[in-house]
Amino acid sequence: MNVYKLTWKVSKDTLKIIVNKNADAKMQRELENRTNKDENTLISRRRVFGSYALVGTQRAEYLQFKQDKKLSLSEATLDYLYSLKQLQNDNLAKFFGIQCNDDNMPTLTVLHTLVERGTLEEFCLDRDFEMNETFKSAFMRDMLKGLNYLHKGPIAHHGFLQASTCLIDINWVLKLTLYGVSNFICDAFDSTNVKLLDHAAPMISYPQYVCFPPEHIKEYDPTGKLPPRIVRGSQKGDMYCVGMILYMMIEREDPFMLIHSLERPNPNLVKDIIDNGKMPRVADEHNPEAKLLQKCQECWNRNPEERPDVRKILETIAIVYPTAKGNLVDQMMKMNEKYAAELEEMVSIRTQDLALAQVATMKLLNEMLPAAVAEDLKNGIVREPRSYESATVMFVQICEFNALMKKSTPNQTIMFLNDVFDQFDNVIKNHDAYKVETTGETYMVASGVPEENEGRHVYEIAEMSLEIREVSYRYKLSYNPSYVLRVRIGFHMGPIAAGVIGIRSPRYCLFGDTVNFASRMQSNSAPNQIQTSEITANLLMASKMYTFKKRGYVHVKGKGDVKCFWLNQHVHEGENGEPPLTHSVQMPSTSSEIKGVDETAIMHPLRKV
Protein backbone atom coordinates (compact mmCIF):
# COMPACT_ATOMS: atom_id res chain seq x y z
CA MET A 1 0.00 0.00 0.00
CA ASN A 2 1.47 3.36 -1.05
CA VAL A 3 1.83 5.74 1.88
CA TYR A 4 0.94 8.76 -0.25
CA LYS A 5 -2.54 7.31 -0.77
CA LEU A 6 -3.21 7.49 2.97
CA THR A 7 -3.14 11.29 3.24
CA TRP A 8 -6.89 11.09 3.91
CA LYS A 9 -6.50 8.94 7.04
CA VAL A 10 -7.05 10.81 10.31
CA SER A 11 -5.21 9.40 13.32
CA LYS A 12 -7.29 8.59 16.39
CA ASP A 13 -4.68 10.45 18.47
CA THR A 14 -5.50 13.77 16.75
CA LEU A 15 -9.29 13.33 16.86
CA LYS A 16 -11.53 14.52 19.67
CA ILE A 17 -15.33 14.83 19.69
CA ILE A 18 -16.66 17.87 21.56
CA VAL A 19 -20.29 17.54 22.76
CA ASN A 20 -22.24 20.58 23.93
CA LYS A 21 -24.95 18.94 26.02
CA ASN A 22 -26.79 22.24 26.47
CA ALA A 23 -27.13 22.97 22.74
CA ASP A 24 -30.50 21.39 21.98
CA ALA A 25 -32.55 22.48 18.99
CA LYS A 26 -34.64 24.96 20.99
CA MET A 27 -31.56 26.64 22.45
CA GLN A 28 -29.95 26.84 19.04
CA ARG A 29 -32.94 28.66 17.54
CA GLU A 30 -33.10 31.05 20.48
CA LEU A 31 -29.42 31.92 20.34
CA GLU A 32 -29.38 32.34 16.57
CA ASN A 33 -32.31 34.75 16.70
CA ARG A 34 -31.18 36.65 19.81
CA THR A 35 -29.84 39.70 18.03
CA ASN A 36 -29.61 43.23 19.34
CA LYS A 37 -31.80 45.53 17.27
CA ASP A 38 -28.86 47.82 16.64
CA GLU A 39 -26.63 45.06 15.29
CA ASN A 40 -26.33 43.94 11.71
CA THR A 41 -27.81 40.42 11.67
CA LEU A 42 -25.84 39.58 8.53
CA ILE A 43 -22.64 39.85 10.56
CA SER A 44 -23.71 38.53 13.96
CA ARG A 45 -25.53 35.30 13.07
CA ARG A 46 -23.70 32.07 14.00
CA ARG A 47 -24.54 28.40 14.43
CA VAL A 48 -24.69 26.71 17.82
CA PHE A 49 -23.24 23.22 17.58
CA GLY A 50 -24.58 20.24 19.48
CA SER A 51 -21.25 18.58 18.80
CA TYR A 52 -18.25 18.92 16.55
CA ALA A 53 -14.85 17.29 16.07
CA LEU A 54 -11.37 18.62 16.74
CA VAL A 55 -8.64 17.41 14.38
CA GLY A 56 -5.56 18.73 16.14
CA THR A 57 -6.67 22.33 16.76
CA GLN A 58 -8.99 22.58 13.73
CA ARG A 59 -12.76 22.18 14.07
CA ALA A 60 -14.64 19.84 11.75
CA GLU A 61 -18.15 18.63 10.86
CA TYR A 62 -18.38 14.86 11.23
CA LEU A 63 -20.40 11.69 10.70
CA GLN A 64 -19.53 8.88 13.11
CA PHE A 65 -20.46 5.17 13.08
CA LYS A 66 -19.68 2.16 15.22
CA GLN A 67 -17.16 -0.09 13.45
CA ASP A 68 -17.62 -3.78 14.18
CA LYS A 69 -15.07 -5.09 11.69
CA LYS A 70 -12.06 -3.59 9.98
CA LEU A 71 -12.63 -2.26 6.49
CA SER A 72 -10.82 -3.91 3.62
CA LEU A 73 -9.84 -1.05 1.33
CA SER A 74 -9.18 -1.90 -2.30
CA GLU A 75 -6.69 -0.04 -4.48
CA ALA A 76 -9.60 1.68 -6.26
CA THR A 77 -11.03 2.86 -2.92
CA LEU A 78 -7.64 4.20 -1.83
CA ASP A 79 -7.30 6.11 -5.11
CA TYR A 80 -10.82 7.50 -4.67
CA LEU A 81 -10.21 8.70 -1.10
CA TYR A 82 -6.87 10.20 -2.15
CA SER A 83 -8.64 12.14 -4.94
CA LEU A 84 -11.29 13.29 -2.46
CA LYS A 85 -8.57 14.67 -0.18
CA GLN A 86 -7.04 16.68 -3.06
CA LEU A 87 -10.23 18.59 -3.97
CA GLN A 88 -9.96 22.39 -3.72
CA ASN A 89 -12.85 24.71 -4.60
CA ASP A 90 -14.36 27.91 -3.21
CA ASN A 91 -17.75 26.20 -2.89
CA LEU A 92 -16.59 23.01 -1.15
CA ALA A 93 -15.85 22.60 2.55
CA LYS A 94 -12.42 20.95 2.71
CA PHE A 95 -12.45 17.18 3.22
CA PHE A 96 -10.26 16.44 6.28
CA GLY A 97 -10.32 12.69 5.92
CA ILE A 98 -11.62 9.54 7.61
CA GLN A 99 -10.73 7.91 10.92
CA CYS A 100 -11.17 4.13 10.75
CA ASN A 101 -9.54 0.73 11.40
CA ASP A 102 -7.99 1.92 14.68
CA ASP A 103 -7.31 -0.39 17.59
CA ASN A 104 -9.05 0.58 20.84
CA MET A 105 -11.29 3.01 18.94
CA PRO A 106 -14.04 1.03 17.14
CA THR A 107 -15.46 3.94 15.15
CA LEU A 108 -15.53 5.21 11.59
CA THR A 109 -15.58 9.02 11.43
CA VAL A 110 -15.93 11.13 8.26
CA LEU A 111 -14.64 14.70 8.67
CA HIS A 112 -15.06 17.96 6.72
CA THR A 113 -14.08 21.53 7.63
CA LEU A 114 -16.55 23.15 9.99
CA VAL A 115 -18.44 26.16 8.58
CA GLU A 116 -19.81 28.52 11.23
CA ARG A 117 -22.62 30.79 10.07
CA GLY A 118 -25.46 28.33 9.32
CA THR A 119 -27.01 25.76 7.01
CA LEU A 120 -29.14 26.59 4.00
CA GLU A 121 -31.95 24.56 5.58
CA GLU A 122 -31.94 26.82 8.66
CA PHE A 123 -32.14 29.96 6.54
CA CYS A 124 -34.90 28.55 4.33
CA LEU A 125 -37.10 27.57 7.27
CA ASP A 126 -36.46 30.73 9.31
CA ARG A 127 -39.43 32.96 8.45
CA ASP A 128 -37.77 35.93 10.14
CA PHE A 129 -34.93 35.81 7.63
CA GLU A 130 -35.75 37.74 4.47
CA MET A 131 -34.42 35.57 1.68
CA ASN A 132 -34.86 37.89 -1.29
CA GLU A 133 -33.68 37.23 -4.84
CA THR A 134 -30.20 38.49 -3.96
CA PHE A 135 -29.72 35.71 -1.42
CA LYS A 136 -31.54 33.09 -3.49
CA SER A 137 -29.60 33.66 -6.69
CA ALA A 138 -26.23 33.83 -4.91
CA PHE A 139 -26.83 30.66 -2.88
CA MET A 140 -28.19 28.79 -5.93
CA ARG A 141 -25.17 29.74 -8.06
CA ASP A 142 -22.71 28.82 -5.30
CA MET A 143 -24.36 25.42 -4.82
CA LEU A 144 -24.38 24.63 -8.53
CA LYS A 145 -20.80 25.77 -9.05
CA GLY A 146 -19.61 23.46 -6.29
CA LEU A 147 -21.73 20.63 -7.68
CA ASN A 148 -20.47 21.21 -11.22
CA TYR A 149 -16.88 20.98 -9.94
CA LEU A 150 -17.66 17.61 -8.36
CA HIS A 151 -19.48 16.30 -11.43
CA LYS A 152 -16.61 17.14 -13.78
CA GLY A 153 -13.91 15.74 -11.50
CA PRO A 154 -12.84 12.26 -10.38
CA ILE A 155 -15.47 12.15 -7.59
CA ALA A 156 -18.31 12.58 -10.15
CA HIS A 157 -21.15 13.10 -7.64
CA HIS A 158 -22.07 14.52 -4.24
CA GLY A 159 -24.36 11.73 -3.00
CA PHE A 160 -25.59 13.43 0.19
CA LEU A 161 -26.93 16.69 -1.28
CA GLN A 162 -29.42 18.26 1.12
CA ALA A 163 -30.20 21.82 2.22
CA SER A 164 -28.63 20.76 5.53
CA THR A 165 -25.31 19.92 3.79
CA CYS A 166 -25.17 23.32 2.08
CA LEU A 167 -23.32 25.51 4.58
CA ILE A 168 -23.03 29.31 4.66
CA ASP A 169 -19.65 30.63 5.83
CA ILE A 170 -18.83 33.94 7.54
CA ASN A 171 -18.36 35.60 4.13
CA TRP A 172 -21.82 34.45 2.99
CA VAL A 173 -20.36 31.95 0.53
CA LEU A 174 -22.25 28.65 0.23
CA LYS A 175 -20.05 25.56 0.58
CA LEU A 176 -21.06 21.93 0.05
CA THR A 177 -20.05 19.45 2.73
CA LEU A 178 -20.20 15.65 3.31
CA TYR A 179 -19.74 15.11 -0.42
CA GLY A 180 -18.39 11.98 -2.07
CA VAL A 181 -18.73 9.69 0.97
CA SER A 182 -22.25 8.26 0.69
CA ASN A 183 -21.30 5.24 -1.44
CA PHE A 184 -18.31 4.50 0.80
CA ILE A 185 -20.56 4.57 3.89
CA CYS A 186 -23.26 2.45 2.21
CA ASP A 187 -20.65 -0.16 1.23
CA ALA A 188 -19.57 -0.31 4.89
CA PHE A 189 -23.22 -0.71 6.00
CA ASP A 190 -23.95 -3.39 3.40
CA SER A 191 -20.88 -5.40 4.40
CA THR A 192 -21.96 -5.10 8.08
CA ASN A 193 -18.62 -3.48 8.92
CA VAL A 194 -20.34 -0.50 10.52
CA LYS A 195 -23.64 0.42 12.11
CA LEU A 196 -25.17 3.43 13.84
CA LEU A 197 -23.76 4.28 17.27
CA ASP A 198 -25.77 3.00 20.22
CA HIS A 199 -28.17 5.61 21.64
CA ALA A 200 -27.10 8.10 18.96
CA ALA A 201 -29.53 10.70 17.66
CA PRO A 202 -30.85 10.05 14.13
CA MET A 203 -28.24 11.01 11.55
CA ILE A 204 -30.87 12.38 9.19
CA SER A 205 -34.47 13.32 9.87
CA TYR A 206 -37.49 11.85 8.13
CA PRO A 207 -38.18 15.13 6.23
CA GLN A 208 -34.60 14.99 4.91
CA TYR A 209 -34.74 11.29 4.09
CA VAL A 210 -37.78 11.60 1.79
CA CYS A 211 -35.86 14.18 -0.28
CA PHE A 212 -33.32 11.57 -1.43
CA PRO A 213 -33.67 10.25 -5.04
CA PRO A 214 -36.39 7.56 -5.13
CA GLU A 215 -34.22 5.19 -7.16
CA HIS A 216 -31.59 5.22 -4.40
CA ILE A 217 -34.10 4.98 -1.55
CA LYS A 218 -35.52 1.90 -3.30
CA GLU A 219 -32.06 0.27 -3.42
CA TYR A 220 -31.89 0.53 0.37
CA ASP A 221 -35.54 0.15 1.34
CA PRO A 222 -38.00 -1.11 -1.31
CA THR A 223 -40.66 -1.56 1.41
CA GLY A 224 -40.53 2.01 2.67
CA LYS A 225 -40.55 0.82 6.28
CA LEU A 226 -36.86 0.92 7.27
CA PRO A 227 -35.53 3.79 9.43
CA PRO A 228 -34.00 6.79 7.61
CA ARG A 229 -30.39 6.32 6.57
CA ILE A 230 -27.83 7.62 4.10
CA VAL A 231 -28.39 6.13 0.64
CA ARG A 232 -26.16 5.78 -2.40
CA GLY A 233 -25.56 8.67 -4.76
CA SER A 234 -25.08 9.47 -8.43
CA GLN A 235 -24.93 12.51 -10.72
CA LYS A 236 -28.56 12.18 -11.77
CA GLY A 237 -29.51 11.59 -8.15
CA ASP A 238 -27.80 14.88 -7.29
CA MET A 239 -30.01 16.69 -9.81
CA TYR A 240 -33.12 15.25 -8.10
CA CYS A 241 -31.84 16.71 -4.83
CA VAL A 242 -31.12 20.05 -6.55
CA GLY A 243 -34.83 20.26 -7.38
CA MET A 244 -35.72 19.68 -3.72
CA ILE A 245 -33.31 22.38 -2.51
CA LEU A 246 -34.48 24.96 -5.07
CA TYR A 247 -38.09 24.22 -4.08
CA MET A 248 -37.26 24.78 -0.41
CA MET A 249 -35.57 28.12 -1.20
CA ILE A 250 -38.54 29.36 -3.25
CA GLU A 251 -41.39 28.09 -1.06
CA ARG A 252 -39.59 28.48 2.33
CA GLU A 253 -40.94 25.09 3.39
CA ASP A 254 -39.60 21.55 3.32
CA PRO A 255 -40.83 19.83 0.13
CA PHE A 256 -43.34 17.46 1.78
CA MET A 257 -44.28 19.93 4.56
CA LEU A 258 -43.32 17.62 7.42
CA ILE A 259 -41.16 19.83 9.65
CA HIS A 260 -43.96 22.18 10.78
CA SER A 261 -46.69 19.52 10.71
CA LEU A 262 -48.27 18.53 14.02
CA GLU A 263 -49.28 15.14 12.65
CA ARG A 264 -47.09 12.04 12.57
CA PRO A 265 -45.49 11.30 9.16
CA ASN A 266 -47.58 9.10 6.91
CA PRO A 267 -45.91 5.67 6.97
CA ASN A 268 -46.91 5.17 3.33
CA LEU A 269 -45.19 8.34 2.12
CA VAL A 270 -41.97 6.60 1.14
CA LYS A 271 -43.94 3.96 -0.81
CA ASP A 272 -45.90 6.71 -2.57
CA ILE A 273 -42.64 8.39 -3.56
CA ILE A 274 -41.02 5.17 -4.77
CA ASP A 275 -43.96 3.46 -6.48
CA ASN A 276 -46.47 6.20 -7.27
CA GLY A 277 -44.16 9.06 -8.26
CA LYS A 278 -45.36 11.40 -5.51
CA MET A 279 -43.76 14.86 -5.78
CA PRO A 280 -43.96 18.10 -3.77
CA ARG A 281 -46.99 20.25 -4.53
CA VAL A 282 -46.44 23.06 -7.04
CA ALA A 283 -49.24 25.63 -7.25
CA ASP A 284 -50.69 26.57 -10.67
CA GLU A 285 -50.97 30.24 -9.72
CA HIS A 286 -48.79 32.81 -11.45
CA ASN A 287 -45.40 32.97 -9.80
CA PRO A 288 -42.41 35.06 -10.97
CA GLU A 289 -40.27 32.02 -10.15
CA ALA A 290 -42.56 29.61 -12.05
CA LYS A 291 -39.83 28.74 -14.58
CA LEU A 292 -37.57 27.66 -11.77
CA LEU A 293 -40.32 25.56 -10.19
CA GLN A 294 -40.82 23.94 -13.59
CA LYS A 295 -37.14 23.00 -13.59
CA CYS A 296 -37.65 21.51 -10.12
CA GLN A 297 -40.35 19.25 -11.56
CA GLU A 298 -37.99 18.23 -14.37
CA CYS A 299 -35.37 17.37 -11.73
CA TRP A 300 -37.93 15.01 -10.10
CA ASN A 301 -38.47 13.05 -13.33
CA ARG A 302 -38.56 9.35 -12.44
CA ASN A 303 -36.39 8.66 -15.48
CA PRO A 304 -32.98 9.89 -14.25
CA GLU A 305 -31.65 10.32 -17.79
CA GLU A 306 -34.27 12.98 -18.53
CA ARG A 307 -33.32 15.21 -15.62
CA PRO A 308 -31.63 18.55 -16.52
CA ASP A 309 -27.94 19.11 -15.87
CA VAL A 310 -26.26 21.88 -13.92
CA ARG A 311 -25.83 24.14 -16.97
CA LYS A 312 -29.55 24.19 -17.74
CA ILE A 313 -30.42 25.08 -14.15
CA LEU A 314 -27.89 27.95 -14.21
CA GLU A 315 -29.42 29.26 -17.45
CA THR A 316 -32.88 29.28 -15.85
CA ILE A 317 -31.58 31.11 -12.77
CA ALA A 318 -30.13 33.82 -15.02
CA ILE A 319 -33.58 34.25 -16.65
CA VAL A 320 -35.56 34.27 -13.38
CA TYR A 321 -33.16 36.63 -11.57
CA PRO A 322 -31.83 38.88 -14.38
CA THR A 323 -30.62 41.70 -12.11
CA ALA A 324 -28.85 39.50 -9.56
CA LYS A 325 -25.35 38.73 -10.78
CA GLY A 326 -22.21 37.57 -9.01
CA ASN A 327 -21.83 36.25 -5.49
CA LEU A 328 -23.59 37.59 -2.43
CA VAL A 329 -20.79 39.95 -1.36
CA ASP A 330 -20.70 41.52 -4.85
CA GLN A 331 -24.47 41.97 -4.85
CA MET A 332 -24.50 43.43 -1.35
CA MET A 333 -21.82 45.93 -2.30
CA LYS A 334 -23.76 46.96 -5.41
CA MET A 335 -26.94 47.32 -3.37
CA ASN A 336 -25.21 49.48 -0.79
CA GLU A 337 -23.61 51.65 -3.48
CA LYS A 338 -26.94 52.09 -5.24
CA TYR A 339 -28.64 52.93 -1.97
CA ALA A 340 -25.91 55.44 -1.13
CA ALA A 341 -26.32 57.12 -4.54
CA GLU A 342 -30.06 57.53 -3.94
CA LEU A 343 -29.50 58.93 -0.48
CA GLU A 344 -27.07 61.52 -1.82
CA GLU A 345 -29.99 63.13 -3.68
CA MET A 346 -31.74 63.67 -0.34
CA VAL A 347 -28.64 64.50 1.67
CA SER A 348 -30.32 67.37 3.52
CA ILE A 349 -32.83 65.05 5.23
CA ARG A 350 -31.15 61.64 4.98
CA THR A 351 -27.53 62.34 5.93
CA GLN A 352 -27.60 59.87 8.78
CA ASP A 353 -28.95 57.01 6.62
CA LEU A 354 -26.26 57.69 4.02
CA ALA A 355 -23.53 57.44 6.65
CA LEU A 356 -24.97 54.18 7.97
CA ALA A 357 -25.08 52.67 4.49
CA GLN A 358 -21.46 53.63 3.82
CA VAL A 359 -20.36 52.29 7.19
CA ALA A 360 -22.15 48.98 6.53
CA THR A 361 -20.33 48.60 3.20
CA MET A 362 -16.93 49.36 4.68
CA LYS A 363 -17.57 47.17 7.73
CA LEU A 364 -18.20 44.23 5.45
CA LEU A 365 -15.01 44.91 3.46
CA ASN A 366 -12.87 45.61 6.52
CA GLU A 367 -13.70 42.17 7.91
CA MET A 368 -11.76 40.71 5.01
CA LEU A 369 -9.12 43.30 3.99
CA PRO A 370 -6.87 46.05 5.39
CA ALA A 371 -8.57 49.46 5.48
CA ALA A 372 -6.45 50.93 2.65
CA VAL A 373 -7.06 47.95 0.37
CA ALA A 374 -10.78 47.95 1.20
CA GLU A 375 -10.99 51.66 0.39
CA ASP A 376 -9.33 51.06 -3.00
CA LEU A 377 -11.70 48.20 -3.73
CA LYS A 378 -14.67 50.39 -2.85
CA ASN A 379 -13.40 53.01 -5.33
CA GLY A 380 -12.98 50.43 -8.09
CA ILE A 381 -9.19 50.27 -7.80
CA VAL A 382 -7.58 46.81 -7.93
CA ARG A 383 -4.33 46.98 -5.95
CA GLU A 384 -1.63 44.99 -7.72
CA PRO A 385 0.48 42.48 -5.74
CA ARG A 386 3.88 43.93 -4.93
CA SER A 387 7.12 43.38 -3.07
CA TYR A 388 8.20 45.41 -0.05
CA GLU A 389 11.88 45.97 0.63
CA SER A 390 11.34 45.84 4.36
CA ALA A 391 8.47 45.02 6.71
CA THR A 392 8.16 43.33 10.10
CA VAL A 393 6.04 40.27 10.93
CA MET A 394 5.19 39.10 14.45
CA PHE A 395 3.62 35.87 15.71
CA VAL A 396 2.11 35.49 19.20
CA GLN A 397 1.12 32.05 20.49
CA ILE A 398 -0.78 31.20 23.66
CA CYS A 399 1.22 28.64 25.64
CA GLU A 400 -0.33 25.46 27.09
CA PHE A 401 -3.54 26.11 25.13
CA ASN A 402 -4.33 22.43 24.61
CA ALA A 403 -4.04 21.76 28.35
CA LEU A 404 -6.48 24.60 29.11
CA MET A 405 -8.86 23.42 26.39
CA LYS A 406 -9.09 19.94 27.95
CA LYS A 407 -10.24 21.54 31.23
CA SER A 408 -12.74 23.90 29.60
CA THR A 409 -16.10 23.56 27.91
CA PRO A 410 -16.36 24.53 24.21
CA ASN A 411 -18.14 27.76 25.15
CA GLN A 412 -15.45 28.64 27.69
CA THR A 413 -12.70 27.95 25.16
CA ILE A 414 -14.25 30.22 22.54
CA MET A 415 -14.95 32.95 25.11
CA PHE A 416 -11.34 32.77 26.29
CA LEU A 417 -9.88 33.12 22.75
CA ASN A 418 -12.28 35.95 21.90
CA ASP A 419 -11.38 37.79 25.12
CA VAL A 420 -7.60 37.42 24.71
CA PHE A 421 -7.53 38.29 21.00
CA ASP A 422 -9.85 41.25 21.59
CA GLN A 423 -7.34 42.65 24.07
CA PHE A 424 -4.55 42.08 21.53
CA ASP A 425 -6.69 43.93 18.95
CA ASN A 426 -6.95 46.89 21.32
CA VAL A 427 -3.16 47.06 21.42
CA ILE A 428 -2.91 47.03 17.61
CA LYS A 429 -5.43 49.86 17.27
CA ASN A 430 -2.87 52.22 18.78
CA HIS A 431 -0.14 51.29 16.30
CA ASP A 432 0.53 51.34 12.58
CA ALA A 433 -0.02 47.62 12.02
CA TYR A 434 -2.44 45.12 10.51
CA LYS A 435 -3.74 41.88 12.03
CA VAL A 436 -3.23 39.35 9.24
CA GLU A 437 -5.06 36.39 10.79
CA THR A 438 -5.63 34.20 13.81
CA THR A 439 -5.10 30.45 13.45
CA GLY A 440 -6.14 28.43 16.47
CA GLU A 441 -4.21 29.93 19.38
CA THR A 442 -1.74 31.84 17.16
CA TYR A 443 -2.03 35.55 16.36
CA MET A 444 -0.22 37.10 13.34
CA VAL A 445 0.51 40.83 12.90
CA ALA A 446 2.48 42.81 10.29
CA SER A 447 3.64 46.41 10.02
CA GLY A 448 4.94 48.17 6.92
CA VAL A 449 2.30 46.59 4.65
CA PRO A 450 0.20 47.42 2.73
CA GLU A 451 1.22 51.02 3.51
CA GLU A 452 4.95 51.59 3.96
CA ASN A 453 5.83 53.65 7.02
CA GLU A 454 9.44 54.79 6.42
CA GLY A 455 11.08 52.10 8.51
CA ARG A 456 8.92 52.58 11.61
CA HIS A 457 7.54 49.06 11.25
CA VAL A 458 10.20 47.36 13.37
CA TYR A 459 9.67 49.85 16.22
CA GLU A 460 5.88 49.47 15.96
CA ILE A 461 6.16 45.69 16.26
CA ALA A 462 8.67 45.94 19.13
CA GLU A 463 6.30 48.23 21.04
CA MET A 464 3.33 45.94 20.36
CA SER A 465 5.22 42.83 21.47
CA LEU A 466 6.01 44.46 24.82
CA GLU A 467 2.44 45.71 25.27
CA ILE A 468 0.94 42.34 24.37
CA ARG A 469 3.22 40.68 26.92
CA GLU A 470 2.03 43.20 29.49
CA VAL A 471 -1.55 42.27 28.63
CA SER A 472 -0.72 38.63 29.34
CA TYR A 473 0.69 39.56 32.78
CA ARG A 474 -2.54 41.32 33.77
CA TYR A 475 -4.97 38.83 32.26
CA LYS A 476 -7.41 37.08 34.60
CA LEU A 477 -9.52 34.14 33.48
CA SER A 478 -12.99 34.46 35.03
CA TYR A 479 -13.82 30.76 35.26
CA ASN A 480 -10.30 29.68 36.33
CA PRO A 481 -8.69 32.37 38.58
CA SER A 482 -5.54 30.29 39.11
CA TYR A 483 -4.80 30.20 35.36
CA VAL A 484 -1.77 32.24 34.28
CA LEU A 485 -1.73 33.40 30.66
CA ARG A 486 1.68 32.99 29.06
CA VAL A 487 2.54 33.91 25.50
CA ARG A 488 5.40 33.01 23.20
CA ILE A 489 6.37 35.91 20.89
CA GLY A 490 8.74 36.16 17.95
CA PHE A 491 9.28 38.69 15.17
CA HIS A 492 11.58 39.38 12.26
CA MET A 493 12.05 42.10 9.65
CA GLY A 494 12.91 41.68 6.00
CA PRO A 495 11.52 41.75 2.45
CA ILE A 496 7.94 40.61 1.87
CA ALA A 497 5.59 40.01 -1.06
CA ALA A 498 1.92 40.83 -0.43
CA GLY A 499 -1.35 40.98 -2.32
CA VAL A 500 -5.03 40.19 -2.36
CA ILE A 501 -5.70 36.48 -2.96
CA GLY A 502 -9.14 35.24 -3.95
CA ILE A 503 -11.97 36.72 -5.98
CA ARG A 504 -14.98 35.33 -4.15
CA SER A 505 -13.52 35.61 -0.65
CA PRO A 506 -10.59 38.04 -0.92
CA ARG A 507 -7.86 37.99 1.70
CA TYR A 508 -4.70 40.09 2.05
CA CYS A 509 -1.86 37.55 2.25
CA LEU A 510 1.87 37.84 2.99
CA PHE A 511 4.53 35.65 1.40
CA GLY A 512 8.26 35.15 1.64
CA ASP A 513 11.09 34.00 3.84
CA THR A 514 10.49 36.81 6.33
CA VAL A 515 7.11 35.31 7.26
CA ASN A 516 8.64 31.86 7.75
CA PHE A 517 11.55 33.28 9.77
CA ALA A 518 9.20 35.24 12.05
CA SER A 519 7.18 32.07 12.64
CA ARG A 520 10.38 30.21 13.60
CA MET A 521 11.30 33.00 16.01
CA GLN A 522 7.98 32.43 17.76
CA SER A 523 8.04 28.64 17.75
CA ASN A 524 11.62 28.59 19.12
CA SER A 525 10.90 31.23 21.75
CA ALA A 526 10.14 30.53 25.40
CA PRO A 527 7.02 31.35 27.44
CA ASN A 528 6.73 35.06 28.28
CA GLN A 529 9.75 35.79 26.09
CA ILE A 530 10.10 37.94 22.98
CA GLN A 531 12.65 36.53 20.56
CA THR A 532 14.02 38.23 17.48
CA SER A 533 16.76 37.75 14.93
CA GLU A 534 20.18 39.39 14.96
CA ILE A 535 19.48 41.79 12.07
CA THR A 536 16.28 42.98 13.75
CA ALA A 537 17.89 43.31 17.18
CA ASN A 538 20.82 45.32 15.77
CA LEU A 539 18.49 47.88 14.22
CA LEU A 540 16.52 48.30 17.45
CA MET A 541 19.68 48.51 19.58
CA ALA A 542 20.97 51.31 17.36
CA SER A 543 18.01 53.42 18.52
CA LYS A 544 19.23 53.13 22.15
CA MET A 545 15.63 52.70 23.27
CA TYR A 546 15.52 49.01 24.16
CA THR A 547 17.26 46.46 26.37
CA PHE A 548 18.38 43.23 24.75
CA LYS A 549 20.13 40.09 25.89
CA LYS A 550 21.92 37.57 23.75
CA ARG A 551 20.26 34.22 23.73
CA GLY A 552 22.95 32.64 21.62
CA TYR A 553 22.76 30.33 18.64
CA VAL A 554 19.45 28.53 18.17
CA HIS A 555 18.90 25.80 15.62
CA VAL A 556 16.13 27.02 13.31
CA LYS A 557 14.53 24.65 10.82
CA GLY A 558 15.59 25.54 7.28
CA LYS A 559 18.16 28.09 8.53
CA GLY A 560 20.62 26.15 10.63
CA ASP A 561 22.16 27.83 13.68
CA VAL A 562 20.93 31.42 14.01
CA LYS A 563 22.03 34.03 16.55
CA CYS A 564 18.97 35.21 18.45
CA PHE A 565 18.20 37.86 21.06
CA TRP A 566 15.63 38.35 23.83
CA LEU A 567 13.90 41.74 23.79
CA ASN A 568 13.55 43.12 27.37
CA GLN A 569 13.90 39.92 29.35
CA HIS A 570 11.03 38.40 31.35
CA VAL A 571 9.67 40.71 34.07
CA HIS A 572 9.02 39.09 37.47
CA GLU A 573 6.46 40.51 39.88
CA GLY A 574 7.91 42.50 42.76
CA GLU A 575 6.34 43.37 46.07
CA ASN A 576 2.60 43.98 46.13
CA GLY A 577 2.33 42.45 42.65
CA GLU A 578 4.02 45.46 40.94
CA PRO A 579 6.46 44.60 38.12
CA PRO A 580 9.96 45.99 38.61
CA LEU A 581 12.19 47.29 35.87
CA THR A 582 13.36 44.80 33.29
CA HIS A 583 16.14 42.50 34.37
CA SER A 584 17.82 39.43 32.95
CA VAL A 585 16.61 35.90 33.69
CA GLN A 586 18.62 32.69 33.36
CA MET A 587 16.81 30.64 30.68
CA PRO A 588 17.06 26.82 30.70
CA SER A 589 18.77 25.46 27.64
CA THR A 590 20.30 22.34 26.19
CA SER A 591 23.49 22.01 24.21
CA SER A 592 21.52 20.83 21.20
CA GLU A 593 19.25 23.88 21.28
CA ILE A 594 21.55 26.80 22.21
CA LYS A 595 25.21 27.08 21.33
CA GLY A 596 27.69 29.60 22.71
CA VAL A 597 25.22 31.55 24.81
CA ASP A 598 26.68 34.84 25.95
CA GLU A 599 24.93 35.62 29.25
CA THR A 600 26.17 39.21 29.26
CA ALA A 601 23.25 41.57 28.78
CA ILE A 602 23.65 44.12 26.00
CA MET A 603 22.47 47.13 27.93
CA HIS A 604 21.18 50.35 26.45
CA PRO A 605 19.35 53.10 28.39
CA LEU A 606 16.85 51.09 30.41
CA ARG A 607 13.26 51.14 29.26
CA LYS A 608 10.22 50.09 31.28
CA VAL A 609 8.14 47.30 29.73
PyMOL commands that set and color helices and strands:
alter all, ss='L'
color gray80, all
select helices_A, chain A and resi 3-6+12-14+25-33+41-44+75-86+120-125+133-152+163-165+182-190+206-209+214-220+235-251+269-276+290-299+304-306+310-320+328-344+347-366+371-378+401-406+410-428+457-474+513-523+534-542+575-577
alter helices_A, ss='H'
color red, helices_A
select strands_A, chain A and resi 15-19+51-55+58-67+95-99+107-113+118-119+166-168+174-176+194-195+386-398+434-439+442-447+487-501+507-511+529-533+548-556+560-567+594-595+601-602
alter strands_A, ss='S'
color yellow, strands_A
deselect
rebuild
show_as cartoon
